[in-house]
């Protein structure tokens, strides 16, 4: 009997231990905190942490919808994950991310992307006589058609100067496009060309934008005197500059300008809504 009792006791202990082992995983599973799922919007090279859930869904949808910025037969999302050679897709995706962050509607973003990547208009412009700011051999060329009396033209000047300071591989080419609604714009353009004949175009250019409300003939001559230009030569060159201005305007009409400022980057039309957008265009060109 003693032997039998001892055997039964050991059997009961083994059964209890077995039951405990079976129950333990279940108890651990119930009490364990679930591991967080990887965010579905995480994309190589992009920081999407600031996006709300709805904006993340929109951004992911756009990446799946728009084609590779390198013209390959797959979506941006595929390009980002599988095509490291296509740096343009990363630039395009960063731009899309900013548009989503800035609160643009899906339809607005689609229109902007289409204009920039799917239906982009490019032209050949004769800039052989135009003044250049920056490295003349820079691989990225910004051509600006401008009017010295245009408030919007004045507004983009700080952006253009900033990118020239930031990018050694960018140059700015200035083309005159005085609008008929601005009574002093043609004379101002002619004066700037005349100042350029004496090596002072950019100084005169800056002076005009700094004094946009003071561009009468008397003002234009006064600026020439302040810069110690040969005033007689300046006035003669002014009168001769009209033909040059008309050639610039003809180039502007060729690229279908509807107003100023009109900007082309490496021959293709660009919208300058912000300094970030301008940088995005430049980065895209440098990534090619």
C-alpha positions as CSV (number, residue, x, y, z in Angstrom):
1,X,0.0,0.0,0.0
2,X,2.8,2.4,0.8
3,X,4.4,1.8,-2.6
4,X,1.1,2.2,-4.3
5,X,0.3,5.5,-2.5
6,X,3.7,6.9,-3.3
7,X,3.2,6.0,-7.0
8,X,-0.2,7.7,-7.1
9,X,1.2,10.8,-5.4
10,X,4.0,11.1,-8.0
11,X,1.5,10.6,-10.9
12,X,-0.7,13.4,-9.5
13,X,2.3,15.8,-9.3
14,X,3.3,15.0,-12.9
15,X,-0.2,15.6,-14.1
16,X,-0.4,19.0,-12.3
17,X,3.0,20.0,-13.7
18,X,1.9,19.1,-17.3
19,X,-1.3,21.0,-16.9
20,X,0.6,24.0,-15.7
21,X,3.0,23.9,-18.6
22,X,0.1,23.7,-21.0
23,X,-1.7,26.6,-19.4
24,X,1.4,28.9,-19.1
25,X,1.7,29.9,-22.8
26,X,-2.0,30.7,-23.0
27,X,-1.7,32.9,-19.9
28,X,1.4,34.6,-21.2
29,X,-0.3,35.3,-24.5
30,X,-3.2,36.9,-22.9
31,X,-1.1,39.1,-20.6
32,X,1.5,40.1,-23.2
33,X,1.2,43.6,-24.7
34,X,0.7,43.4,-28.5
35,X,3.7,44.5,-30.6
36,X,3.0,47.7,-32.6
37,X,2.5,47.2,-36.3
38,X,5.0,48.9,-38.6
39,X,3.5,52.0,-40.0
40,X,2.1,51.3,-43.4
41,X,3.2,54.7,-44.8
42,X,6.9,54.3,-44.0
43,X,8.9,54.8,-47.1
44,X,12.7,54.7,-47.6
45,X,14.1,58.2,-47.4
46,X,10.9,59.9,-46.3
47,X,9.8,61.0,-42.8
48,X,6.1,60.5,-42.6
49,X,5.8,60.6,-38.8
50,X,4.1,64.0,-38.8
51,X,1.2,62.8,-41.0
52,X,-2.2,62.1,-39.5
53,X,-3.8,58.8,-40.4
54,X,-5.9,60.3,-43.1
55,X,-3.0,62.2,-44.6
56,X,-0.8,59.1,-44.5
57,X,-3.5,57.2,-46.4
58,X,-3.6,60.0,-49.0
59,X,0.1,60.1,-49.3
60,X,0.3,56.4,-49.8
61,X,-2.5,56.5,-52.4
62,X,-0.6,59.2,-54.3
63,X,2.7,57.2,-54.3
64,X,0.8,54.2,-55.7
65,X,-1.0,56.3,-58.3
66,X,1.7,58.5,-59.8
67,X,4.3,56.9,-62.1
68,X,8.1,56.9,-61.5
69,X,9.7,60.3,-62.0
70,X,12.3,58.6,-64.2
71,X,9.7,57.5,-66.7
72,X,9.8,53.9,-65.8
73,X,6.7,51.6,-66.0
74,X,5.9,51.5,-62.3
75,X,4.6,53.7,-59.5
76,X,6.5,56.0,-57.3
77,X,6.1,53.7,-54.4
78,X,7.7,50.9,-56.3
79,X,10.5,53.2,-57.5
80,X,11.3,54.2,-53.9
81,X,11.6,50.7,-52.7
82,X,13.2,48.9,-55.6
83,X,15.0,51.5,-57.9
84,X,17.8,53.2,-56.0
85,X,19.1,54.6,-59.3
86,X,16.1,56.8,-59.7
87,X,16.8,59.7,-57.4
88,X,14.2,61.8,-59.1
89,X,11.4,59.7,-57.7
90,X,12.7,60.5,-54.2
91,X,12.7,64.2,-54.9
92,X,9.2,64.0,-56.4
93,X,8.0,62.1,-53.4
94,X,9.4,64.6,-50.9
95,X,7.6,67.3,-52.8
96,X,4.3,65.4,-52.7
97,X,4.9,64.9,-48.9
98,X,5.2,68.6,-48.4
99,X,2.0,69.3,-50.4
100,X,0.1,66.8,-48.3
101,X,1.6,68.3,-45.1
102,X,0.6,71.8,-46.3
103,X,-3.0,70.7,-46.6
104,X,-3.5,70.7,-50.3
105,X,-6.6,68.8,-51.5
106,X,-6.0,65.6,-53.5
107,X,-7.3,67.2,-56.7
108,X,-4.9,70.1,-56.2
109,X,-2.0,67.8,-55.7
110,X,-2.9,65.8,-58.8
111,X,-3.0,69.0,-60.9
112,X,0.4,70.2,-59.6
113,X,2.0,66.8,-60.2
114,X,0.6,66.5,-63.6
115,X,1.8,70.0,-64.6
116,X,5.3,69.3,-63.3
117,X,5.9,65.7,-64.3
118,X,3.2,64.4,-66.7
119,X,2.5,67.4,-68.9
120,X,5.6,69.5,-68.4
121,X,6.3,72.0,-71.1
122,X,9.9,72.6,-72.2
123,X,11.3,75.1,-74.6
124,X,14.5,76.3,-76.3
125,X,15.1,79.9,-75.4
126,X,17.7,82.2,-76.9
127,X,19.5,83.7,-73.9
128,X,22.8,84.6,-75.7
129,X,22.5,88.3,-74.9
130,X,21.0,88.0,-71.5
131,X,23.0,88.8,-68.2
132,X,23.9,85.8,-66.0
133,X,24.2,85.6,-62.2
134,X,26.2,82.7,-60.9
135,X,28.6,80.3,-62.5
136,X,28.1,80.6,-66.3
137,X,28.9,76.9,-66.7
138,X,26.4,75.7,-64.0
139,X,24.4,72.6,-65.0
140,X,21.1,74.1,-63.7
141,X,19.9,77.3,-65.4
142,X,17.0,79.3,-64.2
143,X,15.6,81.7,-66.8
144,X,13.5,84.4,-65.4
145,X,11.2,86.6,-67.5
146,X,10.6,89.7,-65.4
147,X,9.1,93.2,-65.2
148,X,10.7,95.7,-62.9
149,X,7.3,97.2,-61.9
150,X,5.7,93.8,-61.2
151,X,5.2,93.2,-57.5
152,X,5.2,89.4,-57.9
153,X,8.6,89.7,-59.7
154,X,10.0,91.7,-56.8
155,X,8.6,89.0,-54.4
156,X,10.6,86.2,-56.0
157,X,13.9,88.0,-56.0
158,X,14.9,87.0,-52.4
159,X,14.2,83.3,-53.3
160,X,16.3,83.5,-56.4
161,X,19.2,85.1,-54.5
162,X,18.9,82.5,-51.8
163,X,19.2,79.5,-54.1
164,X,22.1,81.1,-55.8
165,X,23.8,81.4,-52.5
166,X,22.9,77.8,-51.5
167,X,23.7,76.0,-54.8
168,X,27.0,76.5,-56.6
169,X,25.6,74.6,-59.6
170,X,22.8,77.0,-60.4
171,X,22.9,80.1,-62.5
172,X,20.2,82.8,-63.1
173,X,19.6,84.3,-66.6
174,X,17.5,87.5,-66.7
175,X,15.1,88.2,-69.6
176,X,13.0,91.4,-69.9
177,X,9.3,91.1,-70.2
178,X,7.8,94.5,-69.4
179,X,4.0,94.4,-69.3
180,X,1.9,97.1,-71.0
181,X,-0.1,97.8,-67.9
182,X,3.1,99.1,-66.1
183,X,3.9,102.6,-67.5
184,X,7.5,102.7,-66.4
185,X,8.4,99.0,-67.0
186,X,9.8,99.5,-70.6
187,X,12.0,102.4,-69.7
188,X,13.2,100.6,-66.6
189,X,14.1,97.6,-68.7
190,X,16.0,99.7,-71.2
191,X,17.8,101.5,-68.4
192,X,19.0,98.1,-66.9
193,X,20.3,97.0,-70.3
194,X,22.1,100.4,-70.7
195,X,23.7,99.9,-67.2
196,X,24.8,96.5,-68.3
197,X,26.7,98.1,-71.2
198,X,28.9,99.6,-68.4
199,X,29.1,96.4,-66.4
200,X,26.5,97.4,-63.9
201,X,23.4,95.4,-64.9
202,X,22.9,93.5,-61.6
203,X,23.5,96.5,-59.4
204,X,21.0,98.5,-61.5
205,X,18.6,95.5,-61.4
206,X,18.7,95.4,-57.6
207,X,18.3,99.1,-57.4
208,X,15.1,99.0,-59.5
209,X,13.5,96.3,-57.4
210,X,14.4,98.2,-54.2
211,X,12.8,101.3,-55.6
212,X,9.8,99.8,-57.5
213,X,7.7,102.9,-56.9
214,X,10.4,105.3,-58.2
215,X,11.1,104.6,-61.8
216,X,10.4,107.8,-63.7
217,X,13.0,108.9,-66.3
218,X,14.4,111.3,-63.8
219,X,14.8,108.4,-61.3
220,X,16.5,106.2,-63.8
221,X,19.1,108.8,-64.7
222,X,19.6,109.6,-61.0
223,X,20.4,105.9,-60.3
224,X,22.9,105.9,-63.2
225,X,24.6,109.0,-61.6
226,X,24.7,107.4,-58.2
227,X,26.5,104.4,-59.7
228,X,28.9,106.7,-61.3
229,X,28.0,105.6,-64.8
230,X,28.8,107.7,-67.9
231,X,25.4,109.3,-68.1
232,X,25.6,110.4,-71.7
233,X,26.6,106.9,-72.8
234,X,23.8,105.5,-70.5
235,X,21.1,107.6,-72.1
236,X,22.3,106.8,-75.6
237,X,22.4,103.1,-74.8
238,X,19.0,103.3,-73.3
239,X,17.4,104.4,-76.6
240,X,19.3,101.6,-78.4
241,X,18.1,99.0,-76.0
242,X,14.5,98.9,-77.2
243,X,15.3,96.4,-79.9
244,X,16.9,94.1,-77.3
245,X,13.9,94.3,-75.1
246,X,11.6,93.4,-78.0
247,X,13.7,90.3,-78.7
248,X,13.4,89.2,-75.0
249,X,9.6,89.7,-75.2
250,X,9.5,87.6,-78.4
251,X,11.2,84.8,-76.5
252,X,8.7,85.1,-73.7
253,X,5.8,84.8,-76.2
254,X,7.4,81.7,-77.6
255,X,7.3,80.0,-74.3
256,X,3.6,81.0,-73.9
257,X,4.0,83.4,-71.0
258,X,0.7,84.6,-69.5
259,X,2.3,87.0,-66.9
260,X,5.4,87.7,-64.9
261,X,7.5,86.3,-63.4
262,X,7.8,83.5,-65.8
263,X,10.4,80.9,-64.8
264,X,12.0,78.0,-66.7
265,X,14.4,75.6,-65.1
266,X,16.7,73.9,-67.7
267,X,14.2,74.9,-70.3
268,X,11.0,73.6,-68.6
269,X,8.3,75.8,-67.0
270,X,8.3,75.9,-63.2
271,X,6.0,77.3,-60.6
272,X,7.7,79.2,-57.7
273,X,5.2,79.0,-54.9
274,X,7.8,78.8,-52.2
275,X,11.5,78.5,-51.6
276,X,11.0,74.8,-50.9
277,X,9.3,74.3,-54.2
278,X,12.2,76.1,-56.0
279,X,14.7,73.9,-54.2
280,X,12.7,70.8,-55.2
281,X,13.0,71.8,-58.9
282,X,16.7,72.3,-58.6
283,X,17.2,69.0,-56.6
284,X,15.3,67.2,-59.3
285,X,17.6,68.5,-62.0
286,X,20.8,67.8,-60.0
287,X,19.6,64.2,-59.4
288,X,19.4,63.4,-63.1
